[in-house]
């Protein structure tokens, strides 16, 4: 059996998980990554996606919308801007989230003269959010 490590997932609203995990699949901004015991120390940002935690009791899935991840050899801590258990995400809630990202993209386009890179960033986030719905079969 794989070696366990401490995993914590916290959002501004609540602590969603605090348990011993054997693997955490993370939707990092630079690409998906998997953290296991003795992983190299890493700090990265999250993009909208599915965070999967494998532990002795099975697997738990969470939707995360931005935030940070700190990985050490003995612990993975996720500080999410927004996070929900996968089971709480309905088709309607996902549609609302997509609309929020769509509005942010439109606002970025309206202010493109100020900072054109924000348009690309907002488009990427919108694309990630739309793809998340397909990934979790909504």
N, C-alpha and C positions, 0 to 999 in steps of 0.2 A: 504494500500500500504506500502511496505517496506521502511524503512528510507534510504535516500540517503546519500552518502559520496563522497568525491572527489577522482577521479581516474586519474592517469597519466601513460602513456606508452611512454617511450623514448628509442630510439636506437641511436647509434653513427651517423647514417645518418639523422635522423629526429624525430620529435615528432609525434607519430602516433595517440595519443588520449589524450584529457584533457576534462573530462566531469564529470557530476554527475551520479554515478552508484548506483545500489541497491544490486548488487552481482557480484563478480569476481571469476571465477573458474580458479585455478592456477595449472600448471604442475610443482609442486615443486620437488626438487631432492629427498626429503624424501617421496614423495607420493602426490597425488592430494589433494588440499585443496580448500575450498570455503571461501572467505572473504566477510563479510557483515558489516554493521554499528556496531560499538562498539565491533569489533573483538579484541581479546587480542593482545597487541603489539607483533609483530613477525618480524624477519628478516630471510629470507631463500634464497637458491639458486634455480635457474630454471634448468630444464632439457628440452631437445627438446620436444615440445608438443603444444597443442592447448590451448590458453588462451581465455576464453569467458567472455565477459562483458555484463551484463544485465543493461539496463537503461530505462528511461521513453519512449524512442523511439523504443525500441526493444532489439535486441542482436547483438553485434559485435564480430566477431571471428578473432583472430590473431595467426599466427605461431610465436613462440618464440624459439630461439636457445641459451639457456644459459643466464646467467645474475643473477640479484638479485631482490628481492621483499622486500619492507618494508611496513608492515601493522601497522597502528595505529587505534584507534577507529574512527578517523575522515577522514582517508586518506589511499589509497593504491597507492604506487608508484612502478612501474616496470622499472628497468634499464636493458634493454635487450642487450646482445651482438649483436644480430641480431633479427629483428622482421619485419614481413610483414603482411598486411591484408590478410586474408584467400583467398580472391578473386584474389589476385595477384600470388598465388602459383599454377603453372601449373604442369602437370605430368613431363615435361622436367626439370623444375627447381627443383622439388623434387628429381628427379634422380641425378641431379648434386650435391645436398646437401648430398644425401646418399653416393655418390662416394667420396666426401670430407671426410666424417666420416669413410668410408672404408679405405681410404689412411691413415688417422690418426691411425686407428686400426693396420694397417700393420706396420706403423712406430713404434708404441708402442711395437709390437711383436719383431721387429728387435732390440729394445733396452731393452728387458725384463731383461737382466742381470743387467742393471743399476737400474731399479725400476720395479719389476714384478707387483705391484699394478696398474700401468698405463695401463697394458694390459686389466685388468678387467674393469677399468673405461672406456677405449676406446670402449670395446665390449658392455658395457651397453649403451653408447651414440649412437653407431651404431644401436643397437636393438631399442632404443627409436625412432630414426629417421625413421627406416623402418616401425615401427608400426604407426607412425604418418601418413604415406601415406595411410595405411589401414583405420585409424580413420577418415580421411577427404575424403575418397572415391576417391583416385587417381588411 
